[in-house]
Amino acid sequence: MAEAERVICASAELEEAGTGVRFEVTRHGAVEPAFVVRYGGLPRAYLNRCAHVPTELDWQPGEFFDMTKTLLICSMHGAQYYPENGRCYLGPCRNGGLVPLQVVERDGNIILQE
């Protein structure tokens, strides 16, 4: 692994549209919550912060998907996001989106590329 990479979790911990894994990243000198889920067969990672109100999305730890398992949803006010790109689908964050983080899947692990 390169110096700017770190393992978030084992690949097996992420089921398609299932429970996500929470972790932290340091951005601009501040530690921020983040998460990774699997959608469309790929790991997708974002800062755990709604685009409308800076609150964490998950309604229970690691639970980011709506009931249909097709959209990420904010627990605070129901804003919905496409899991494949983090763009807002519905809600007050219209034309906004989640802040993406670069992850890769390699050697049985989900790896954050910082």
C-alpha positions as CSV (number, residue, x, y, z in Angstrom):
1,M,0.0,0.0,0.0
2,A,1.1,3.5,-0.7
3,E,1.7,5.9,2.3
4,A,-1.5,7.8,1.5
5,E,-3.7,4.7,1.8
6,R,-5.3,2.9,4.7
7,V,-7.6,-0.1,5.2
8,I,-11.1,0.8,6.3
9,C,-12.5,-2.7,6.5
10,A,-12.5,-6.1,4.9
11,S,-14.4,-6.4,1.7
12,A,-16.6,-9.1,3.2
13,E,-18.0,-6.5,5.7
14,L,-19.9,-4.7,3.0
15,E,-23.0,-6.4,1.5
16,E,-24.7,-4.9,-1.5
17,A,-27.0,-2.1,-0.3
18,G,-26.5,-3.3,3.3
19,T,-25.1,-1.8,6.5
20,G,-22.2,0.6,5.9
21,V,-18.9,1.0,7.8
22,R,-18.3,4.2,9.7
23,F,-14.8,5.6,9.9
24,E,-13.0,9.0,10.4
25,V,-10.9,11.1,8.0
26,T,-8.9,14.2,8.7
27,R,-9.7,17.0,6.3
28,H,-8.3,20.5,6.6
29,G,-6.9,19.7,10.0
30,A,-10.3,18.5,11.4
31,V,-11.4,14.9,12.1
32,E,-14.7,14.2,10.3
33,P,-17.0,11.2,10.3
34,A,-17.3,9.2,7.0
35,F,-18.8,6.0,5.8
36,V,-18.5,3.4,3.1
37,V,-21.3,1.2,1.6
38,R,-21.4,-1.2,-1.3
39,Y,-23.7,-0.3,-4.2
40,G,-23.7,-1.5,-7.8
41,G,-21.0,-4.0,-6.7
42,L,-18.5,-1.2,-5.8
43,P,-17.6,0.5,-2.5
44,R,-18.8,4.1,-2.3
45,A,-17.5,6.4,0.4
46,Y,-18.6,9.8,1.6
47,L,-18.3,12.2,4.4
48,N,-21.1,11.4,6.9
49,R,-22.6,14.8,6.5
50,C,-25.9,15.9,4.9
51,A,-25.5,18.5,2.1
52,H,-28.4,20.5,3.6
53,V,-27.7,20.5,7.4
54,P,-24.3,19.4,8.7
55,T,-25.6,16.3,10.5
56,E,-24.7,12.6,10.2
57,L,-26.9,10.6,7.8
58,D,-27.3,7.2,9.4
59,W,-30.5,6.6,11.3
60,Q,-28.9,3.8,13.3
61,P,-25.1,3.3,13.3
62,G,-24.1,2.1,9.8
63,E,-27.7,2.3,8.4
64,F,-27.6,4.7,5.5
65,F,-30.1,3.2,2.9
66,D,-33.8,3.9,2.7
67,M,-36.3,1.1,2.9
68,T,-36.0,0.3,-0.8
69,K,-32.2,0.0,-0.5
70,T,-31.8,2.2,-3.6
71,L,-31.1,5.6,-2.0
72,L,-29.0,7.0,0.9
73,I,-31.2,8.9,3.3
74,C,-30.6,11.6,5.9
75,S,-32.0,10.7,9.3
76,M,-32.7,14.3,10.2
77,H,-35.0,15.5,7.4
78,G,-35.2,12.7,4.8
79,A,-33.0,14.2,2.1
80,Q,-32.2,11.4,-0.4
81,Y,-29.0,10.8,-2.3
82,Y,-28.0,8.5,-5.2
83,P,-25.5,6.0,-3.7
84,E,-23.4,5.7,-6.9
85,N,-22.4,9.4,-6.9
86,G,-23.8,11.1,-3.8
87,R,-25.9,13.6,-5.7
88,C,-29.1,14.8,-4.1
89,Y,-32.2,13.1,-5.5
90,L,-34.9,14.6,-3.3
91,G,-35.0,17.1,-0.5
92,P,-33.8,20.6,0.5
93,C,-30.3,19.8,-0.8
94,R,-31.5,19.7,-4.4
95,N,-28.5,20.3,-6.8
96,G,-26.1,19.5,-3.9
97,G,-24.6,16.3,-2.8
98,L,-22.5,14.3,-0.4
99,V,-18.7,14.9,-0.4
100,P,-17.1,11.8,-2.0
101,L,-14.0,10.0,-0.7
102,Q,-11.7,7.9,-2.9
103,V,-11.8,4.2,-2.1
104,V,-10.6,1.1,-3.9
105,E,-11.2,-2.6,-3.3
106,R,-8.0,-4.6,-3.3
107,D,-6.7,-7.8,-1.8
108,G,-9.9,-8.4,0.1
109,N,-10.0,-4.9,1.7
110,I,-11.7,-1.6,1.2
111,I,-8.9,1.0,1.1
112,L,-9.2,4.8,1.6
113,Q,-6.9,6.7,-0.7
114,E,-6.1,9.9,1.2
